[in-house]
Amino acid sequence: MTSAVASKSVVFRTRYPLAHASTLAARQSALAAALGRCRNAQERLAWLVDRARQRPSLPADLRTPAQRVPGCLSQLWLVAEFRDDRCWFHCDSDSQVMRAMALLVAEVYSGCTPAEILGDNYQWLAGLGWQQLLTPNRRNAQARTWEQIRAFAATQLGVASASPAGETG
Protein backbone atom coordinates (compact mmCIF):
# COMPACT_ATOMS: atom_id res chain seq x y z
CA MET A 1 0.00 0.00 0.00
CA THR A 2 1.37 3.39 -0.90
CA SER A 3 0.48 6.73 0.56
CA ALA A 4 -2.07 8.79 -1.35
CA VAL A 5 -0.01 11.89 -0.68
CA ALA A 6 3.14 10.39 -2.18
CA SER A 7 1.45 8.77 -5.17
CA LYS A 8 -1.35 11.18 -6.03
CA SER A 9 -0.74 14.32 -3.96
CA VAL A 10 -4.26 13.91 -2.63
CA VAL A 11 -5.15 14.96 0.87
CA PHE A 12 -8.30 13.47 2.32
CA ARG A 13 -10.22 15.88 4.46
CA THR A 14 -13.02 13.43 5.16
CA ARG A 15 -14.70 14.19 8.44
CA TYR A 16 -15.65 10.98 10.19
CA PRO A 17 -18.59 10.91 12.60
CA LEU A 18 -16.34 9.64 15.41
CA ALA A 19 -13.83 12.45 14.87
CA HIS A 20 -15.18 14.29 17.93
CA ALA A 21 -13.66 11.59 20.14
CA SER A 22 -10.11 12.70 20.80
CA THR A 23 -8.50 9.38 21.68
CA LEU A 24 -8.53 5.91 20.23
CA ALA A 25 -10.21 4.53 23.35
CA ALA A 26 -12.86 7.27 23.19
CA ARG A 27 -13.59 6.45 19.52
CA GLN A 28 -13.90 2.76 20.33
CA SER A 29 -16.24 3.55 23.24
CA ALA A 30 -18.36 5.93 21.14
CA LEU A 31 -18.74 3.29 18.46
CA ALA A 32 -19.63 0.60 21.00
CA ALA A 33 -22.24 2.94 22.52
CA ALA A 34 -23.77 3.69 19.10
CA LEU A 35 -23.89 0.00 18.21
CA GLY A 36 -25.28 -0.79 21.65
CA ARG A 37 -28.44 1.08 20.71
CA CYS A 38 -29.15 -1.58 18.08
CA ARG A 39 -31.25 -4.51 19.26
CA ASN A 40 -29.27 -7.35 17.69
CA ALA A 41 -26.32 -8.23 15.46
CA GLN A 42 -28.38 -8.02 12.27
CA GLU A 43 -29.49 -4.49 13.13
CA ARG A 44 -25.89 -3.51 13.96
CA LEU A 45 -24.69 -4.73 10.58
CA ALA A 46 -27.55 -2.91 8.81
CA TRP A 47 -26.63 0.28 10.70
CA LEU A 48 -23.00 -0.02 9.63
CA VAL A 49 -23.92 -0.61 5.98
CA ASP A 50 -26.31 2.36 6.02
CA ARG A 51 -23.56 4.54 7.49
CA ALA A 52 -21.13 3.38 4.81
CA ARG A 53 -23.59 4.33 2.06
CA GLN A 54 -23.57 7.89 3.38
CA ARG A 55 -19.77 8.23 3.17
CA PRO A 56 -18.07 9.54 0.03
CA SER A 57 -16.61 6.98 -2.35
CA LEU A 58 -12.92 6.73 -3.01
CA PRO A 59 -12.07 8.63 -6.21
CA ALA A 60 -11.64 6.32 -9.20
CA ASP A 61 -8.01 7.39 -9.74
CA LEU A 62 -7.15 6.00 -6.28
CA ARG A 63 -8.71 2.60 -6.91
CA THR A 64 -5.44 1.21 -8.12
CA PRO A 65 -3.77 -2.17 -7.66
CA ALA A 66 -1.30 -0.52 -5.28
CA GLN A 67 -4.18 0.48 -2.99
CA ARG A 68 -5.92 -2.92 -3.04
CA VAL A 69 -6.04 -4.90 0.15
CA PRO A 70 -4.58 -8.31 -0.76
CA GLY A 71 -6.37 -11.56 -0.01
CA CYS A 72 -9.91 -10.22 -0.35
CA LEU A 73 -12.49 -11.78 -2.66
CA SER A 74 -14.15 -8.38 -3.08
CA GLN A 75 -12.23 -5.46 -4.40
CA LEU A 76 -11.21 -3.46 -1.34
CA TRP A 77 -9.03 -0.38 -1.50
CA LEU A 78 -7.31 1.33 1.43
CA VAL A 79 -5.53 4.65 1.00
CA ALA A 80 -3.32 5.87 3.82
CA GLU A 81 -1.95 9.31 4.44
CA PHE A 82 0.41 10.66 7.10
CA ARG A 83 0.01 14.32 8.01
CA ASP A 84 0.31 16.35 11.18
CA ASP A 85 2.06 13.36 12.81
CA ARG A 86 -1.11 11.28 12.47
CA CYS A 87 -2.35 8.51 10.21
CA TRP A 88 -5.46 9.00 8.08
CA PHE A 89 -7.29 6.28 6.17
CA HIS A 90 -9.96 6.14 3.53
CA CYS A 91 -11.31 3.04 1.87
CA ASP A 92 -13.87 1.71 -0.55
CA SER A 93 -15.09 -1.61 -1.84
CA ASP A 94 -17.35 -3.04 -4.52
CA SER A 95 -19.17 -4.88 -1.70
CA GLN A 96 -21.36 -2.77 0.62
CA VAL A 97 -20.74 -5.06 3.59
CA MET A 98 -16.96 -4.97 3.06
CA ARG A 99 -17.09 -1.21 2.59
CA ALA A 100 -18.93 -0.91 5.91
CA MET A 101 -16.41 -3.13 7.70
CA ALA A 102 -13.37 -1.37 6.25
CA LEU A 103 -14.80 2.12 6.86
CA LEU A 104 -15.45 1.17 10.46
CA VAL A 105 -11.79 0.25 10.98
CA ALA A 106 -10.56 3.27 8.97
CA GLU A 107 -12.74 5.63 10.97
CA VAL A 108 -11.59 4.33 14.33
CA TYR A 109 -7.89 4.57 13.46
CA SER A 110 -7.94 7.78 11.37
CA GLY A 111 -6.36 10.60 13.29
CA CYS A 112 -4.34 8.31 15.54
CA THR A 113 -0.61 8.48 15.93
CA PRO A 114 1.38 5.52 14.66
CA ALA A 115 2.24 4.62 18.25
CA GLU A 116 -1.46 4.54 19.24
CA ILE A 117 -2.24 2.21 16.34
CA LEU A 118 0.67 -0.10 17.08
CA GLY A 119 -0.24 -0.14 20.77
CA ASP A 120 -3.79 -1.32 20.11
CA ASN A 121 -4.61 -5.02 19.99
CA TYR A 122 -7.76 -4.81 17.85
CA GLN A 123 -9.70 -6.87 20.41
CA TRP A 124 -12.33 -4.13 20.83
CA LEU A 125 -13.86 -5.26 17.55
CA ALA A 126 -14.88 -8.66 18.92
CA GLY A 127 -17.09 -6.99 21.53
CA LEU A 128 -19.25 -5.11 19.02
CA GLY A 129 -21.55 -8.07 18.49
CA TRP A 130 -21.93 -8.44 14.74
CA GLN A 131 -18.91 -10.39 13.55
CA GLN A 132 -20.78 -13.68 13.82
CA LEU A 133 -22.82 -12.48 10.82
CA LEU A 134 -19.72 -12.20 8.64
CA THR A 135 -18.49 -14.99 6.44
CA PRO A 136 -14.94 -16.21 7.06
CA ASN A 137 -13.82 -14.38 3.89
CA ARG A 138 -15.24 -11.09 5.16
CA ARG A 139 -13.64 -11.55 8.58
CA ASN A 140 -10.36 -12.26 6.77
CA ALA A 141 -10.72 -9.08 4.70
CA GLN A 142 -11.35 -7.05 7.83
CA ALA A 143 -8.24 -8.54 9.44
CA ARG A 144 -6.25 -7.72 6.30
CA THR A 145 -7.45 -4.11 6.52
CA TRP A 146 -6.22 -3.98 10.11
CA GLU A 147 -2.87 -5.47 9.04
CA GLN A 148 -2.50 -2.82 6.31
CA ILE A 149 -3.28 -0.04 8.81
CA ARG A 150 -0.71 -1.45 11.26
CA ALA A 151 1.89 -1.82 8.51
CA PHE A 152 1.39 1.80 7.45
CA ALA A 153 1.72 2.97 11.07
CA ALA A 154 4.87 0.85 11.52
CA THR A 155 6.37 2.36 8.38
CA GLN A 156 5.78 5.86 9.74
CA LEU A 157 7.68 4.96 12.90
CA GLY A 158 10.34 3.00 11.05
CA VAL A 159 9.39 -0.15 12.96
CA ALA A 160 10.54 -3.36 11.29
CA SER A 161 7.80 -5.62 12.66
CA ALA A 162 4.13 -4.76 12.80
CA SER A 163 2.96 -7.80 14.74
CA PRO A 164 -0.16 -6.95 16.78
CA ALA A 165 0.30 -5.87 20.37
CA GLY A 166 0.43 -8.78 22.71
CA GLU A 167 1.24 -11.34 19.99
CA THR A 168 4.46 -13.21 19.82
CA GLY A 169 5.74 -14.96 16.78
Secondary structure by P-SEA (a helix, b strand, c coil): cccccccccccccccccccccccaaaaaaaaaaaaaacccaaaaaaaaaaaaaaccccccccccccccccccccbbbbbbbbcccbbbbbbccccaaaaaaaaaaaaaaccccaaaaaaccccccccccccccccaaaaaaaaaaaaaaaaaaaaaacccccccccccc
